[in-house]
């Protein structure tokens, strides 16, 4: 009988020690041995990765234009005494333009009548916004006043104190009131179909859709029409597809 009570007490003591040890392990939340003083390690929370910084956006190119006074020294090949407008009545527009390489170019220069300068800045701002391409834009003085050489270079230009083609009267260019744009892509075509510049003959076909070619009612024609300027492509007989002027002639 005494032996049975002894066995019962031993079993009870073993069960008590097992329960106590189990409770201690759960409460510590630790793998350390019983009796260790190491602190419990708290569970680690899973946090979301911080949002990636937005990639910087590419700044679109901006149109810039500056209107400057000009002197006779600036126009030594394109102006002379007796011209219908003096240098004081002209202005140089220095501006940004889209090139045939589909890139913006700084430093385009166009000499125009002072009274039309601001309106023309607006026209070329519109063309820039539409990304209309221009081969080059230099004063005709770069070509020593030669309209032929300027056209050969496919140069967009304005003022040149000269007579109208095939006439003894002043051209609208002599007043700074006309602009020739991409003159190779938009040639002067006689009533008989002649084009004076051999590299530009193919553009006599106005179905051509190459960059820079101007068509009836397109964005270039509309931009000039908005300031009251007419287009030589609307002439009967002879066509001057490059030519825009305040008088329409």
C-alpha positions as CSV (number, residue, x, y, z in Angstrom):
1,X,0.0,0.0,0.0
2,X,2.8,2.4,0.9
3,X,4.5,1.4,-2.4
4,X,1.4,2.3,-4.4
5,X,1.2,5.7,-2.8
6,X,4.8,6.4,-3.6
7,X,4.4,5.5,-7.2
8,X,1.3,7.8,-7.4
9,X,3.2,10.7,-5.9
10,X,6.1,10.3,-8.4
11,X,3.7,10.3,-11.4
12,X,2.0,13.5,-10.1
13,X,5.3,15.2,-9.7
14,X,6.5,14.3,-13.2
15,X,3.2,15.6,-14.8
16,X,3.5,18.9,-12.8
17,X,7.1,19.5,-14.0
18,X,6.1,18.8,-17.6
19,X,3.2,21.3,-17.6
20,X,5.3,24.0,-15.9
21,X,8.1,23.7,-18.5
22,X,5.6,23.9,-21.4
23,X,4.1,27.1,-20.1
24,X,7.5,28.7,-19.6
25,X,8.5,28.0,-23.3
26,X,5.3,29.5,-24.7
27,X,5.4,32.6,-22.6
28,X,9.1,33.4,-23.5
29,X,8.6,32.8,-27.2
30,X,12.3,31.8,-27.2
31,X,14.4,28.9,-28.2
32,X,16.8,29.4,-25.2
33,X,17.1,26.7,-22.6
34,X,15.0,26.9,-19.4
35,X,16.4,29.3,-17.0
36,X,18.1,31.5,-19.6
37,X,17.8,35.3,-19.1
38,X,17.9,36.1,-22.9
39,X,14.9,38.2,-23.9
40,X,12.2,36.9,-26.1
41,X,12.5,37.9,-29.8
42,X,9.3,39.6,-31.0
43,X,7.8,38.4,-34.3
44,X,9.0,40.4,-37.3
45,X,6.2,42.3,-39.2
46,X,6.4,42.0,-43.0
47,X,6.4,45.6,-44.4
48,X,5.7,46.6,-48.0
49,X,8.6,48.0,-50.1
50,X,8.6,51.8,-50.4
51,X,7.1,53.0,-53.8
52,X,9.7,53.6,-56.5
53,X,10.4,57.2,-57.2
54,X,8.8,58.3,-60.5
55,X,11.2,58.6,-63.4
56,X,11.9,62.2,-64.4
57,X,9.8,63.2,-67.4
58,X,11.7,64.6,-70.4
59,X,11.0,68.3,-70.8
60,X,9.5,68.9,-74.2
61,X,11.4,71.4,-76.4
62,X,10.2,75.0,-76.2
63,X,9.9,77.6,-78.9
64,X,12.0,80.7,-78.2
65,X,12.1,83.9,-80.3
66,X,13.7,87.3,-79.9
67,X,13.1,90.3,-82.1
68,X,16.1,92.5,-82.7
69,X,17.0,95.7,-84.5
70,X,19.2,95.5,-87.6
71,X,21.6,97.9,-89.2
72,X,22.9,98.4,-92.8
73,X,26.1,96.6,-91.6
74,X,23.9,93.5,-90.9
75,X,22.5,93.6,-94.4
76,X,25.5,94.5,-96.5
77,X,24.5,92.2,-99.4
78,X,20.7,92.4,-99.2
79,X,20.1,96.1,-98.7
80,X,21.4,99.3,-100.4
81,X,20.4,102.9,-100.7
82,X,17.2,103.3,-102.7
83,X,15.5,100.2,-101.4
84,X,11.8,100.7,-100.5
85,X,12.4,100.1,-96.7
86,X,15.3,101.2,-94.5
87,X,17.1,99.0,-92.0
88,X,15.3,100.8,-89.2
89,X,12.0,99.4,-90.7
90,X,13.3,95.9,-90.5
91,X,13.8,93.4,-87.7
92,X,15.7,90.2,-87.2
93,X,13.8,87.4,-85.6
94,X,16.1,84.8,-84.0
95,X,14.1,81.7,-83.2
96,X,14.0,78.0,-82.6
97,X,12.8,75.7,-85.4
98,X,12.4,72.0,-86.1
99,X,14.9,70.7,-88.6
100,X,14.6,68.0,-91.2
101,X,16.5,65.7,-88.7
102,X,13.4,65.9,-86.4
103,X,15.3,67.8,-83.8
104,X,14.9,71.4,-82.5
105,X,17.5,73.9,-83.7
106,X,18.4,77.2,-82.1
107,X,19.5,80.3,-83.9
108,X,17.2,80.5,-86.9
109,X,17.4,84.0,-88.3
110,X,14.7,85.7,-90.4
111,X,14.8,89.4,-91.5
112,X,11.3,90.8,-91.8
113,X,9.3,94.0,-91.9
114,X,9.2,95.5,-88.4
115,X,5.4,95.9,-88.5
116,X,4.9,92.2,-89.1
117,X,7.6,90.8,-86.8
118,X,5.3,90.0,-83.8
119,X,2.7,88.3,-86.0
120,X,5.3,86.3,-87.7
121,X,6.7,85.1,-84.4
122,X,3.2,83.7,-83.7
123,X,3.2,81.9,-87.1
124,X,6.5,80.3,-86.5
125,X,5.5,79.4,-82.9
126,X,2.5,77.5,-84.4
127,X,4.7,75.8,-86.9
128,X,7.2,74.8,-84.2
129,X,4.3,73.4,-82.0
130,X,3.2,71.4,-85.1
131,X,6.8,70.2,-85.6
132,X,6.8,71.4,-89.2
133,X,10.4,70.8,-90.4
134,X,12.6,73.5,-91.9
135,X,15.9,72.7,-93.7
136,X,17.7,75.9,-92.6
137,X,16.9,79.5,-91.7
138,X,19.5,82.1,-92.5
139,X,19.5,85.7,-93.8
140,X,20.1,85.8,-97.6
141,X,23.3,87.8,-96.8
142,X,24.9,84.4,-96.0
143,X,24.6,83.8,-99.7
144,X,25.8,87.4,-100.6
145,X,22.2,88.4,-101.5
146,X,21.8,85.7,-104.1
147,X,18.3,84.4,-104.2
148,X,19.4,81.5,-106.5
149,X,22.1,80.3,-104.1
150,X,19.8,80.6,-101.1
151,X,17.2,78.4,-102.9
152,X,20.0,75.9,-103.9
153,X,20.7,75.6,-100.2
154,X,17.0,75.0,-99.5
155,X,17.2,78.0,-97.2
156,X,14.1,79.7,-95.6
157,X,14.5,83.5,-95.9
158,X,12.6,86.7,-96.1
159,X,14.0,90.2,-96.7
160,X,16.0,90.7,-99.9
161,X,16.0,94.0,-101.7
162,X,15.4,92.7,-105.2
163,X,12.9,92.8,-108.1
164,X,10.1,90.3,-108.3
165,X,11.0,87.2,-110.5
166,X,10.4,88.1,-114.2
167,X,9.5,91.7,-113.3
168,X,11.0,95.2,-113.0
169,X,8.9,96.0,-109.9
170,X,10.0,95.5,-106.3
171,X,9.4,92.0,-104.9
172,X,7.5,91.8,-101.6
173,X,10.8,90.5,-100.3
174,X,12.2,94.0,-100.8
175,X,9.8,95.2,-98.1
176,X,10.4,92.3,-95.8
177,X,6.8,91.4,-96.4
178,X,7.4,87.9,-98.0
179,X,8.9,84.7,-96.8
180,X,10.1,81.7,-98.8
181,X,9.9,78.4,-96.9
182,X,11.8,75.3,-97.8
183,X,12.2,76.6,-101.4
184,X,13.4,73.2,-102.8
185,X,10.4,71.2,-101.5
186,X,8.2,74.0,-102.5
187,X,9.6,75.3,-105.8
188,X,8.7,78.2,-108.1
189,X,7.0,76.5,-111.1
190,X,6.4,78.5,-114.3
191,X,3.1,78.3,-116.2
192,X,5.0,76.0,-118.6
193,X,6.0,73.7,-115.8
194,X,9.7,74.7,-115.5
195,X,11.7,74.5,-112.3
196,X,15.0,76.3,-112.3
197,X,16.7,74.1,-109.7
198,X,17.4,70.5,-110.9
199,X,17.4,69.0,-107.5
200,X,13.9,70.4,-106.8
201,X,12.2,69.3,-110.0
202,X,10.7,66.2,-108.4
203,X,8.7,68.5,-106.1
204,X,6.8,69.8,-109.0
205,X,4.6,66.8,-108.3
206,X,2.5,68.2,-105.5
207,X,1.2,64.8,-104.5
208,X,4.6,64.4,-102.9
209,X,4.3,63.9,-99.1
210,X,8.0,64.4,-98.2
211,X,8.7,66.4,-95.0
212,X,8.5,70.1,-95.5
213,X,6.2,70.0,-98.6
214,X,3.4,72.5,-98.3
215,X,-0.1,71.6,-99.5
216,X,-3.3,73.6,-100.0
217,X,-5.1,74.1,-96.7
218,X,-2.4,72.5,-94.6
219,X,-1.1,73.7,-91.2
220,X,1.5,76.1,-92.9
221,X,-1.1,77.7,-95.2
222,X,-3.5,78.1,-92.3
223,X,-0.9,79.6,-89.9
224,X,-0.1,82.3,-92.4
225,X,-3.7,82.9,-93.4
226,X,-4.4,83.5,-89.7
227,X,-2.4,86.8,-90.0
228,X,-3.8,87.7,-93.4
229,X,-0.9,86.4,-95.5
230,X,-1.5,84.7,-98.8
231,X,0.2,81.7,-100.5
232,X,1.9,81.6,-103.9
233,X,0.5,78.1,-104.4
234,X,-2.9,79.6,-104.9
235,X,-1.7,81.7,-107.9
236,X,-3.1,80.9,-111.3
237,X,-0.6,79.9,-114.0
238,X,2.8,80.3,-112.4
239,X,2.9,78.7,-108.9
240,X,5.3,79.8,-106.1
241,X,4.8,77.1,-103.5
242,X,7.5,78.4,-101.2
243,X,6.1,82.0,-101.1
244,X,3.9,83.7,-98.4
245,X,3.3,87.4,-98.4
246,X,1.2,90.1,-96.7
247,X,-0.3,91.1,-100.1
248,X,-0.8,87.5,-101.4
249,X,1.6,88.4,-104.3
